């Protein structure tokens, strides 16, 4: 079982914690993570892009000149794609980009992403994380104590408004719950800070 240090918000090590091999110690499957990240980004697309085809562009109803005898190329409409202000060939239309992958691949990708943070020594486990009131300075100080000044993802076991409000104004810092955690966020942030209770919940969900 991988063993990592357990810290408090002051940056002091207060013990060690053993992580489950089946979740935090698997072989990293890059292909599975790539597929899941592509799916997540595709599902975020609004799909509202739209352009006009030659049938939808206003005008162009009359033939610009007669078919033969002018010495110029034959044309039937000034709204053909080769004309300025003409229609768009294969114009994009509003559509859904959403698709899903098998649950097995998504689970492999999640375990691979978590394991990659452990193998790269970018995971920080906190014994607890709670503030009496929302205050951004408390999170800034905590990150400095933990040497997590780069892009940081903070994972909580349950909703905590004081922590979320304290962190939301800090650039490159994001809070997430275990049930909303996804592969893209794990890979997109350099440091992965997670509470001890959140680790236990992850191990229950992805056992």
N, C-alpha and C positions, 0 to 999 in steps of 0.2 A: 504493500500500500504506500502511495506517495505521502510523505510527511512534510507539512509546511509549518512555518512559524505562525503563532497566534498573537496578534497585536491589540493594544488598546488605542483609543483615538489620540493618545499622546505620543504614539510612535514607539512605545516600549513593548518589548516582547514579554508576554505573560504566560507563555507555554507553547505547546505544539498541538497540532491537530492532524489526525490521519484521515486522508480522503479515500473514498472507495476507488479501487482499481478499475472497476467496471465502468466508471464514469469519468474519473479524472486521470486515468492511467492507460487509456487505450491507444492503439496505434493511430496516428493522425491520418485520416482519409481526406486528402486534399480535393479529390474529384467530387466527393459527396458535399463538402463545404462549398465548392464552386457552384454546384448545381442548386443548392439551397439559396445561396446568396443571389444568384440570377433570378430565382423564383420570387424571392422577397422583393427585389427591386422592380421586377416586372409587375408584381401585384400592387405596388405603390403608384404606378403610372395612372394618371387620370384618364388617358385615352380620349381626350377632347380635341386633338389636333384635326383640323379640317381644311380642305382647299377645294377649289371649284374645278370641275372637269369642263371640257369644251361645250358640253350640253348645258352647263349651268351658268356660264359666263354671259353677261348681258351683251346683246348685239350680235353681229355677224350673220344676220339672216339673209342678206343679199350676197350674191356672188360678186366678188370685188371687180372682176373684169371677165370678158367673154373667154370661152375655153381656148379658142385657137386664133392665130393670126396676130397676136400682139408681140410675139417674140419673148414674152415672159413665161415663167413657169405657171402651170395651171393651178388654180386655187378655187376652193368652193366657199371658204369662209375666212374672215379675218380673225376668227377666234380659235383657229387651229393651234396646236401647241407650239409650232415653230414661229408663230407671230408674237410680237410684243403685245402684252395684255391678253394673250390667248389663254386657253385652258391648260390645266396641269395634267400630264400623262400619269395614269394610275394615281390620281389624287388621294391623299390619305383622308379617311373618314373616321368619325368617332367609333371606337370599338373597345372592347375589353381585352386587356393583355393578361388577365388573370389565368393562372393554371396551378395545379397542385402536383406535388410529388408524393410517392408512397411514404407512409408513416415510418417505415423502416429506414429509408434513406435520411429522412429528417432527424431521426433519433441518432443515427450514426454521425451525422454532421454536427449535431449539438454536442455529443460526447467528444468528438474530435476537436471542436473549438475550445471546449473547456480544458481538455488535456493539453492542447497547445499552449495555453496560458500557464499551466503548471510546468511544462517542460522548458518554457522560455523564462521561468522565474518572474512572471509578470502578474502573478496572483497574490493578493494581500487579503488575509482573513482577519476580520475584527471580532473581538469577543462580544461587543455590542455597539450599537450606534443609535444614540438618542439624544435629543437636545430639549431643553426646557422651553425654548421659544425659537422661532425662526431667526437666524442671524447668519448672514453670508460669511462673516469673518471667522466663525467657528469652523466651517468647512474648509476655508482657505488655510487656516492654521493646521487642521488635521492633515490636509494633503501635503503641506510642507513637512510635517513631522514624519509622514510616511514616505517621503521622497517620491511623491506621485504628482509631479508638476506638469507632466505631459497629458495627453488626452486620457481621460479617466472615466470608467463606467463604474457606478456604485450600485450594487444589487442588494435589495432589501427583501426580507421574507414577507412583509406585509406593508400596507400603506402607512406612511409616516409623514404627515404634512409638514412638520417642523424641519425634517431633513430635506424633503423635496423642495420646499420653499427656500431653504438656506443655500441649496446647490444650484437652483435653476438660473441664476444670473451670472454664474461663473462660466467664462468661455471654455469650450472643450471638456465640459463636465456634464455627465448625464446620469440621472437616477433611473433605475428600472426595478420592477418586481420580478420575482421568480416566475410567475405565471405569464409575464409579458416578455420574458427574456428571449432573444433570438440570435441566430448565428451571426448575422450581419453586424449587430451592435458589438458582440464579443470580439470579432475580428477587427472592427473599425477603430476601437479604442485600445491604446497602448497598455494601460494599467487596468486591472480587473480587481476592484475592491468588493468583497462580499462579506456579509456578516455570518457569524457561526450558525445562527438560526436559519439563514438562507441556504447555507451549505446543506444542512440537514433536510431542508425542504426539497432542494434539488435532487438529493440522493433518494428521496421518497418518490419523486415524480419520474425520474429517469432510471429507476432501478431495473 
